[in-house]
Amino acid sequence: MPELPEMENYKVLLNERIAGQEITEVQLNREKSININPAIFIKTVLNQKVLNVNRQGKHLLFQLQNGQTLLLHLMLGGWMFYGTEADKPKRTVQVRLSFGPNHLYFIGLRLGYLHLHSQSDVEKELEHLGPDPLALDFTLKDFLNKISKKHGRLKTTLLNQEFIAGIGNCYSAEICFHARILPTKDIDDINETELGQLFHSMKIVLQDALKHGGYLENPLYDGDHLTGGFYPRRQVYDREGETCKRCGDKITMETISSRKTFYCPNCQK
């Protein structure tokens, strides 16, 4: 599932390509991917300029000229491609927004969605989200205050979008590895020094992932060499049985709350 770095990467690249551009055609191949009557959806979106694309947590917000917002959550398996019909991947497309000869394809929206909302409704939809971990005003003091109210396993807390928005299965594992803390550890057993390291590791790992385009394998457009650049830089995520790059031990996988959790039993204490 795309997480904060992947969605931020999409945001930056999409703003470079469609900000200020008019939606010239709307194609809906799966009505369940939207939230209102298809005819109303098309009428509201068609011929509107995309003023900009913003991100909140794992969501993208396409701000339209008429004040409406397209709210995207890719969920598990969702991704996008921007280009001409000739460049389009041979995958099933749920929604297509056209910008003249170029199109933005929404692919793999089996669980994901592209919903149309007013600004006030978008705020209600996202009001449950916690702070953005890369926000400049999200400080160590804020983090320690929030996590002091939490109990249970660290992994579960990091995945809680009401706690912090944007961290999922991949980066929770990478952050814990960087901080040398077991994701299976109970929060009550982690001291303040370790929590401080966890906070700094969160910033470092997410910024590094963003710098390298996240871990998704599918490029956004033909010639996109940034997207997916973080995948070979993974330290533990999806590396069960492989050698730890830090100590040489074997990476372990354990299931926590139905989620695969990867860590080094030697490096992380």
FENZISUL-V448785 format. One record per residue. N is the residue number from 0. SS is DSSP state (@ for helix, = for strand, . for the rest). PHI is phi in radians with two decimals (NA if undefined). OMEGA is omega in radians with two decimals (none if undefined). Layout:
N&SS&PHI&OMEGA / N&SS&PHI&OMEGA
This chain:
0&.&NA&3.10 / 1&.&-1.02&-3.14 / 2&.&-2.02&-3.04 / 3&@&-0.90&-3.10 / 4&@&-1.07&3.14 / 5&@&-1.15&-3.11 / 6&@&-1.27&3.08 / 7&@&-1.19&3.08 / 8&@&-1.07&3.07 / 9&@&-1.02&-3.10 / 10&@&-1.00&-3.10 / 11&@&-1.10&-3.08 / 12&@&-1.19&3.13 / 13&@&-1.23&3.10 / 14&@&-1.07&3.11 / 15&@&-1.18&-3.01 / 16&@&-1.92&-3.04 / 17&@&-2.11&3.12 / 18&.&-1.06&-3.12 / 19&.&1.51&-3.13 / 20&.&-1.61&-3.11 / 21&=&-1.63&3.07 / 22&.&-1.38&-3.03 / 23&.&-1.64&3.12 / 24&=&-2.77&3.09 / 25&=&-2.21&3.11 / 26&=&-2.11&3.13 / 27&=&-1.98&3.12 / 28&.&-1.86&3.13 / 29&.&-2.54&-3.07 / 30&@&-1.12&-3.13 / 31&@&-1.21&3.13 / 32&@&-1.38&3.11 / 33&.&-2.03&-3.00 / 34&.&-2.05&-3.12 / 35&.&-2.36&3.11 / 36&.&-0.94&-3.08 / 37&@&-0.97&-3.13 / 38&@&-1.12&3.12 / 39&@&-1.20&3.11 / 40&@&-1.00&-3.10 / 41&@&-1.10&-3.12 / 42&@&-1.08&-3.09 / 43&@&-1.30&-3.04 / 44&@&-1.59&-3.05 / 45&.&-1.07&3.10 / 46&.&1.19&3.08 / 47&.&-1.66&3.02 / 48&=&-1.42&2.97 / 49&=&-1.49&-3.09 / 50&=&-1.17&3.10 / 51&=&-2.91&3.08 / 52&=&-2.09&3.13 / 53&=&-2.04&3.11 / 54&=&-2.25&2.98 / 55&=&-2.46&-3.04 / 56&.&1.09&3.10 / 57&.&-1.65&-3.12 / 58&=&-1.74&2.92 / 59&=&-1.95&3.14 / 60&=&-2.11&3.07 / 61&=&-1.61&-3.09 / 62&=&-1.48&-3.10 / 63&=&-1.66&-3.08 / 64&.&-1.07&-3.10 / 65&.&-1.49&3.11 / 66&.&1.59&3.10 / 67&.&-1.46&-3.12 / 68&=&-2.29&2.97 / 69&=&-1.60&-3.09 / 70&=&-1.79&-3.08 / 71&=&-1.92&2.93 / 72&=&-2.30&-3.05 / 73&.&-1.34&-3.12 / 74&.&0.93&-3.06 / 75&.&-1.32&3.05 / 76&.&1.54&-3.11 / 77&.&-1.45&3.06 / 78&=&-2.76&-3.10 / 79&=&-2.28&3.01 / 80&=&-2.47&3.13 / 81&=&-2.09&3.12 / 82&=&2.93&-3.14 / 83&.&-1.46&3.11 / 84&.&-1.06&-3.14 / 85&.&-1.20&-3.12 / 86&.&-1.49&-2.99 / 87&.&-1.00&3.05 / 88&.&-1.10&-3.14 / 89&.&-1.47&3.13 / 90&.&-2.28&3.10 / 91&.&-1.24&-3.11 / 92&=&-1.83&3.14 / 93&=&-1.49&-3.14 / 94&=&-2.44&3.05 / 95&=&-2.32&3.02 / 96&=&-1.88&-3.10 / 97&=&-1.76&3.07 / 98&=&-2.24&-3.02 / 99&.&1.19&-3.11 / 100&.&-1.31&3.13 / 101&=&-1.75&-3.09 / 102&=&-2.30&3.01 / 103&=&-1.84&-3.09 / 104&=&-1.71&3.05 / 105&=&-1.83&-2.96 / 106&=&-2.12&3.06 / 107&.&1.29&-3.13 / 108&.&-1.47&3.09 / 109&.&-1.25&3.09 / 110&.&-1.93&-3.12 / 111&.&-1.36&-3.07 / 112&=&-2.73&3.01 / 113&=&-2.26&-3.04 / 114&=&-1.77&3.12 / 115&=&-1.80&-3.08 / 116&=&-2.44&2.90 / 117&.&-1.30&-3.13 / 118&@&-1.06&-3.12 / 119&@&-1.16&3.13 / 120&@&-1.22&3.08 / 121&@&-1.09&3.13 / 122&@&-1.05&3.11 / 123&@&-1.18&-3.13 / 124&@&-1.10&-3.01 / 125&@&-1.89&-3.04 / 126&.&-1.16&-3.13 / 127&.&-1.38&-3.05 / 128&.&-1.24&3.07 / 129&.&-1.36&-3.11 / 130&=&-1.19&3.06 / 131&=&-1.38&-3.07 / 132&.&-1.14&3.13 / 133&.&-1.72&3.11 / 134&.&-1.12&-3.10 / 135&.&-1.10&-3.11 / 136&.&-1.56&3.05 / 137&.&-1.62&-2.98 / 138&.&-1.73&3.07 / 139&@&-1.04&3.11 / 140&@&-1.04&3.12 / 141&@&-1.07&-3.11 / 142&@&-1.10&-3.12 / 143&@&-1.11&3.11 / 144&@&-1.14&-3.12 / 145&@&-1.21&-3.04 / 146&@&-1.32&3.10 / 147&.&-1.16&-3.14 / 148&.&-1.62&-3.08 / 149&.&-1.83&3.08 / 150&.&-2.41&-3.14 / 151&.&1.63&-3.04 / 152&=&-1.22&-3.10 / 153&@&-1.05&-3.11 / 154&@&-0.95&-3.09 / 155&@&-1.08&3.14 / 156&@&-1.17&-3.13 / 157&@&-1.12&3.13 / 158&@&-1.43&-3.10 / 159&.&-1.30&-3.08 / 160&.&-1.22&3.07 / 161&.&-1.40&3.09 / 162&.&-1.42&3.04 / 163&=&-2.47&-3.05 / 164&=&-1.64&2.97 / 165&.&2.07&-3.11 / 166&.&-1.62&3.13 / 167&.&-2.21&-3.00 / 168&@&-1.13&-3.10 / 169&@&-1.15&-2.99 / 170&@&-1.35&3.01 / 171&@&-1.11&3.11 / 172&@&-1.17&-3.10 / 173&@&-1.18&3.13 / 174&@&-1.15&-3.14 / 175&@&-1.11&3.11 / 176&@&-1.11&-3.13 / 177&@&-1.05&-3.12 / 178&@&-1.45&-3.13 / 179&.&1.09&3.13 / 180&.&-2.11&3.09 / 181&.&-1.19&3.10 / 182&.&-1.18&3.13 / 183&.&-1.44&-3.05 / 184&.&-1.23&3.09 / 185&=&-1.35&-3.10 / 186&@&-1.01&-3.13 / 187&@&-1.13&-3.13 / 188&@&-1.74&3.14 / 189&.&-1.84&-3.09 / 190&.&-1.41&-3.04 / 191&@&-1.14&3.10 / 192&@&-1.10&3.12 / 193&@&-1.15&3.11 / 194&@&-1.15&3.08 / 195&@&-1.11&3.09 / 196&@&-1.14&3.12 / 197&@&-1.05&3.12 / 198&@&-1.06&-3.13 / 199&@&-1.18&3.09 / 200&@&-1.11&3.11 / 201&@&-1.03&3.13 / 202&@&-1.11&-3.07 / 203&@&-1.13&-3.09 / 204&@&-1.13&-3.12 / 205&@&-1.16&3.11 / 206&@&-1.18&3.11 / 207&@&-1.18&3.11 / 208&@&-1.11&3.12 / 209&@&-1.15&3.13 / 210&@&-1.02&-3.08 / 211&.&-1.80&2.98 / 212&.&1.42&3.12 / 213&.&1.28&-3.03 / 214&.&-1.91&-3.12 / 215&.&-1.12&-3.05 / 216&.&-1.45&-3.04 / 217&.&-1.57&3.12 / 218&.&-1.20&3.12 / 219&.&-1.31&-3.11 / 220&.&-2.58&3.12 / 221&.&-1.11&-3.08 / 222&.&1.68&3.09 / 223&.&-1.34&-3.13 / 224&.&-1.82&3.13 / 225&.&-1.60&-3.08 / 226&.&-0.96&3.12 / 227&.&1.59&-3.08 / 228&.&-1.16&3.14 / 229&.&-1.40&-3.03 / 230&@&-0.94&3.12 / 231&@&-1.25&3.14 / 232&@&-1.60&3.13 / 233&.&-1.01&3.12 / 234&.&-1.68&-3.10 / 235&.&-2.33&-3.02 / 236&.&-1.02&3.09 / 237&.&1.06&-3.14 / 238&.&-2.11&-3.12 / 239&.&-0.94&3.10 / 240&.&1.44&3.11 / 241&.&-1.46&-3.09 / 242&=&-1.38&3.06 / 243&.&-1.13&-3.11 / 244&.&-1.26&-3.10 / 245&.&-1.70&-3.04 / 246&.&-2.22&3.11 / 247&.&1.60&3.10 / 248&.&-1.31&-3.12 / 249&=&-1.66&3.11 / 250&=&-1.26&-3.12 / 251&=&-1.85&3.01 / 252&=&-2.05&3.10 / 253&=&-2.39&3.13 / 254&=&-1.63&3.10 / 255&=&-2.18&-3.13 / 256&.&0.90&3.11 / 257&.&1.18&3.13 / 258&=&-2.03&3.09 / 259&=&-1.17&-3.09 / 260&=&-2.19&-3.06 / 261&=&-1.93&3.12 / 262&=&-2.84&3.05 / 263&=&-1.76&-3.09 / 264&.&-1.19&3.14 / 265&.&-1.58&-3.10 / 266&.&-1.32&-3.03 / 267&.&-1.76&-3.04 / 268&.&-2.03&none
